[in-house]
Amino acid sequence: AGLAPAGQTQQDRQLAFLNAAADRNTVAPERVVPPASPYVLQAGAVIPAALVTGIRSDLPGQITAQVTQNVYDSPTGRSLLIPQGTRVIGQYDSGVGFGQKRVLLVWNRLIFPDGRSIVLERQPGADGQGYAG
């Protein structure tokens, strides 16, 4: 397992991992606005996927998952945005503390079956029940 620098707790290190990249705002936070497009997947939406590659908690690394069912737009649920079979590329942190059963991970990119891709900007991963890691 990776060791945290002196004076930095494991929790500090994990928070720094989650906050490594800047959040690019797409709308003004001061007011409620309608969706920018009918083709939007809003915050909190779930992209169901299964791991294709394994995870070794003694080393940090890249992981790949595959979307297990079609994902549709949030406003109407009618427009297919992420087809089943899309690859999800991410990375995981090796800083697993004593008694911790999960690794911290983030998702960086979707690669669609037709080869197009989109950056996810280090979106945190969760299990089927919504628990982080």
N, C-alpha and C positions, 0 to 999 in steps of 0.2 A: 504494500500500500504506500502511496505517496505521503511524504512528511510535509507538514506545513512549516513555513519559515518561523523562526523564533518570534514570539510575541503575537503571532496570528493563530487564532483558534481554528479548529476544523470547520466550525460553522461560518466563520468569516471567510474562509477559503471557498466554501461551497457557495456562499452568497456572491462572492466575487466572480465565480465561474458562471453563475446564472446571469449576472449583470455585465458580462464582458463586452457586449456590443450595445451601441446606442439604439434607442427606440426611435424610429422615424415616424413621427405623427402624420396621419393621413387626413385628419380633420381637426378643427379647432376644439380644444377641450372645454372651452367656456360655454358652449351651448349644445343643445341636442339638435342633431341634423339628420335628415333622411339618409338612407344608404346612398353612397356615391354611385352605385351601379346595382342593377338587379343581379349581377353576377358576383356576389360577395359572400364570403364565409366569415361570419362575425366572431369576435372574441368569445371563447368558451366553447366553440363548436368542436366536435370530436371527429378526428380522422382515424377510423379503425384500421389498425395495421398489425402485422405479425412480423417478428424478427426473422431475417434471412440469415444474418451472421450472428455469431455468439459474442458474449462479453466476458473478458477476463478482468476481474477487479484489481489485479495487481499491477496493471499497466493501463494508462489512458489510451483511447483509440477511437477509430471510426466504426460506426454501426450502420447497417442497412436493414430496412424493413420494407414490406410490401403491403399496400392498401388492400384490405380484404373485402370491401364492398364499396359500391359507388357512393360518392358524397355529393349532395346537392346544395344549391344556394340556400342561405339562411332566411332571406325575406319570404320566399314563396315555396321552396322545396321542390321546384319543378325543373330547374336548369342544372344539368350535370356539370359539375366543376372539376371533380377529381375522380377519374374512372378507376374501377377495381384494377389492380395490377400495377398501378403507379408505384415507383420506388421512392422511398423516403431515406435520405442520407442525413446522418447526424454524428454526434460524438459524445463520448461519455468520459466522466472524470474517475480517476482511480482512487481518490481520497475517501476510502470507506473506513469509518471509525469502528471501534470495537462494539460488537452487538448490532451494528447496522446491517440490514438485510437487503438494502437496495443501493444501486449506484445512481448518481446524479447524471442526467443526460439531457441533451438539447438536440432539436432537429433543425438542420440548416437548409435543406433543399428538397423539393419534389421534382422527380424526373418522370414525365408522363410517358405512356407507351409509345407515343408518336415522336419522342425525342425532345420535345419542348421541356423547359424546366423553369422553376420559379424559386426564388430565395425565400426562406422562412424566417430568417433573422433570429436564430437561436431560440426557437420556441421550446419551452420545457416539455418533457415527455411525462406521461402518466400511464398507469395501468388501466384496466377496464373499469375499475371502481373510482378512478380519478385520483388515486394516490400518486404522488411524485415519485419518479425513479423508475 
